[in-house]
Amino acid sequence: MVGGHFGDLKKKGITFGGPECTPGYYNNEGIKTTYRQEVVVPGSAFQGVHGLALDGKGHLLASNLLGQSVHSIDLSTGAVTTVEEPPLGGADDVTFGPDGSLYWTGFFTGQLMRRTPEGTTRVIATELPGLNSLAFRRDGRFYVTQVGRGDALWEVAPDGNTPPQLLLSGLGTLNGCTWRMCTPFAG
């Protein structure tokens, strides 16, 4: 890519890439200043945590949207285990249902997932691109939102045995919200 601004820099002996380059930058006078890179904190399995939920048993569940997985963090030891891997684990948000099942939204896949306390994972809703936030009401009714690739509020059967029902659309992005679902949509 020589030409324009980069071509002018190359004429001054400033290059980008190649064996003559070492980490560093050039100041306003064209003097190269080098720097040292070091790992201060080691990397982790997390690549974009969007949702967190406590399981009531000493674990924090983390939905890893970009890493397309769901992780469990032992709060007493800090140990991290992967609960669900790609492609089913592309979670934007995560929560627990009244029966202890783990639910997460597949933002990219448009799928809503459920993992029972016994460890069985299955898709309970499909074709809902941009699935984002989710919440249970005290009476067990279950709600999910779409953002970005959709803009709606849905009610979903926690067991997935009936199709999701569209409640509202055009809401202007219900994202990252915590709801207190006591009386809305009762009926």
C-alpha positions as CSV (number, residue, x, y, z in Angstrom):
1,M,0.0,0.0,0.0
2,V,2.2,2.8,-1.3
3,G,0.8,6.1,-2.3
4,G,-0.8,9.0,-0.6
5,H,0.2,9.4,3.0
6,F,1.9,6.0,3.2
7,G,3.9,6.7,0.1
8,D,5.2,10.0,1.7
9,L,6.2,8.1,4.8
10,K,8.0,5.4,2.8
11,K,10.0,8.1,1.0
12,K,11.2,9.3,4.5
13,G,12.3,5.8,5.3
14,I,9.4,4.9,7.5
15,T,8.0,1.5,6.8
16,F,5.1,-0.6,8.0
17,G,5.8,-4.3,8.4
18,G,8.8,-6.2,7.2
19,P,12.0,-7.5,8.9
20,E,13.3,-3.9,9.5
21,C,10.4,-3.1,11.8
22,T,10.3,-3.6,15.5
23,P,7.5,-2.6,17.8
24,G,7.4,1.1,18.2
25,Y,6.2,4.4,16.8
26,Y,7.6,7.5,15.2
27,N,7.2,10.9,16.9
28,N,6.6,14.2,15.0
29,E,10.3,14.5,14.2
30,G,10.4,11.1,12.5
31,I,12.5,9.6,15.4
32,K,11.6,6.0,16.1
33,T,10.8,5.2,19.7
34,T,10.6,1.6,20.7
35,Y,8.7,0.0,23.4
36,R,8.5,-3.3,25.2
37,Q,5.4,-5.4,25.2
38,E,4.6,-7.7,28.2
39,V,1.6,-9.7,29.4
40,V,0.4,-8.1,32.6
41,V,-2.7,-10.2,33.0
42,P,-2.9,-13.6,31.2
43,G,-5.7,-14.0,28.7
44,S,-8.9,-15.8,29.5
45,A,-11.6,-17.8,27.7
46,F,-13.9,-14.7,27.8
47,Q,-14.1,-12.8,24.5
48,G,-17.1,-10.6,25.1
49,V,-19.2,-11.3,28.2
50,H,-22.7,-9.8,27.8
51,G,-24.7,-11.5,30.5
52,L,-24.2,-12.9,34.0
53,A,-26.4,-15.1,36.3
54,L,-25.8,-16.7,39.7
55,D,-26.9,-20.3,40.0
56,G,-27.4,-20.2,43.8
57,K,-24.8,-23.0,44.2
58,G,-21.6,-20.8,44.3
59,H,-21.2,-20.3,40.5
60,L,-21.5,-17.3,38.2
61,L,-22.5,-18.1,34.7
62,A,-21.2,-15.9,32.0
63,S,-22.5,-15.6,28.4
64,N,-19.7,-15.2,26.0
65,L,-21.1,-13.7,22.8
66,L,-18.0,-13.4,20.7
67,G,-16.5,-16.7,21.9
68,Q,-19.9,-18.3,21.3
69,S,-19.9,-20.2,24.6
70,V,-21.3,-20.2,28.1
71,H,-18.9,-20.4,31.1
72,S,-19.3,-21.2,34.8
73,I,-17.0,-19.5,37.3
74,D,-16.6,-21.2,40.7
75,L,-16.9,-18.2,43.1
76,S,-14.8,-19.9,45.8
77,T,-11.8,-20.9,43.6
78,G,-12.1,-18.8,40.5
79,A,-11.9,-21.9,38.3
80,V,-13.6,-21.5,34.9
81,T,-15.3,-24.3,33.0
82,T,-17.1,-24.2,29.7
83,V,-20.7,-25.2,30.0
84,E,-21.6,-24.9,26.3
85,E,-19.3,-24.5,23.3
86,P,-19.9,-23.2,19.8
87,P,-22.2,-23.1,17.9
88,L,-24.9,-23.6,20.5
89,G,-23.2,-21.4,23.1
90,G,-23.3,-18.0,21.2
91,A,-25.0,-16.4,24.1
92,D,-25.8,-12.7,24.5
93,D,-27.7,-13.1,27.8
94,V,-28.2,-15.9,30.3
95,T,-30.6,-16.6,33.2
96,F,-32.0,-19.4,35.3
97,G,-35.6,-20.5,35.1
98,P,-37.7,-21.5,38.1
99,D,-36.9,-25.2,37.6
100,G,-33.1,-24.5,37.6
101,S,-32.7,-24.8,33.8
102,L,-30.2,-22.5,32.3
103,Y,-31.4,-20.3,29.3
104,W,-29.4,-18.2,26.9
105,T,-30.1,-16.2,23.8
106,G,-28.3,-16.8,20.6
107,F,-27.9,-13.3,19.1
108,F,-26.3,-14.4,15.9
109,T,-28.2,-17.7,15.4
110,G,-31.6,-16.4,16.4
111,Q,-32.0,-19.4,18.7
112,L,-33.1,-19.5,22.3
113,M,-31.4,-22.3,24.2
114,R,-32.3,-24.3,27.4
115,R,-30.0,-26.6,29.4
116,T,-31.9,-28.7,32.1
117,P,-30.4,-29.3,35.5
118,E,-29.7,-32.9,34.2
119,G,-27.5,-31.4,31.4
120,T,-29.7,-31.8,28.3
121,T,-29.4,-28.9,25.9
122,R,-31.9,-28.1,23.2
123,V,-33.2,-25.2,21.1
124,I,-36.6,-24.0,22.3
125,A,-37.1,-21.2,19.8
126,T,-35.7,-20.3,16.4
127,E,-35.8,-17.7,13.7
128,L,-35.5,-14.7,16.2
129,P,-32.4,-12.9,15.0
130,G,-30.9,-10.5,17.4
131,L,-32.1,-12.3,20.6
132,N,-30.8,-10.3,23.5
133,S,-32.2,-9.9,27.0
134,L,-34.3,-12.4,28.8
135,A,-36.3,-12.5,32.0
136,F,-38.7,-14.7,34.0
137,R,-41.7,-13.3,35.8
138,R,-42.5,-14.5,39.3
139,D,-45.3,-16.6,38.0
140,G,-42.9,-18.4,35.6
141,R,-43.8,-16.6,32.4
142,F,-40.7,-16.1,30.2
143,Y,-39.8,-13.0,28.0
144,V,-37.1,-12.3,25.5
145,T,-36.2,-9.3,23.4
146,Q,-34.7,-8.8,19.9
147,V,-32.4,-5.9,19.2
148,G,-30.3,-4.8,16.2
149,R,-31.5,-7.5,13.9
150,G,-35.0,-7.3,15.2
151,D,-36.9,-5.0,17.6
152,A,-39.5,-6.9,19.6
153,L,-40.6,-8.4,22.9
154,W,-41.7,-12.0,22.9
155,E,-43.2,-14.4,25.4
156,V,-41.7,-17.9,25.1
157,A,-42.8,-21.2,26.7
158,P,-40.0,-22.2,29.0
159,D,-40.2,-25.8,27.7
160,G,-40.3,-24.7,24.1
161,N,-43.4,-26.8,23.4
162,T,-45.4,-23.9,21.9
163,P,-44.2,-21.2,19.4
164,P,-43.1,-17.8,20.8
165,Q,-45.8,-15.1,20.9
166,L,-45.0,-11.6,19.7
167,L,-46.2,-9.1,22.3
168,L,-44.8,-5.8,21.1
169,S,-42.5,-4.5,18.3
170,G,-40.9,-1.2,17.4
171,L,-39.9,-0.6,21.0
172,G,-36.6,1.1,20.3
173,T,-34.2,-1.5,21.5
174,L,-34.8,-3.3,24.8
175,N,-31.2,-4.1,25.5
176,G,-29.4,-5.1,28.7
177,C,-32.4,-4.4,30.8
178,T,-33.4,-5.9,34.1
179,W,-37.1,-6.2,34.3
180,R,-39.5,-6.5,37.2
181,M,-42.3,-8.5,35.6
182,C,-45.0,-8.4,38.2
183,T,-48.1,-7.1,36.4
184,P,-47.3,-6.2,32.7
185,F,-48.8,-8.5,30.1
186,A,-50.8,-10.3,32.8
187,G,-53.8,-12.1,31.4
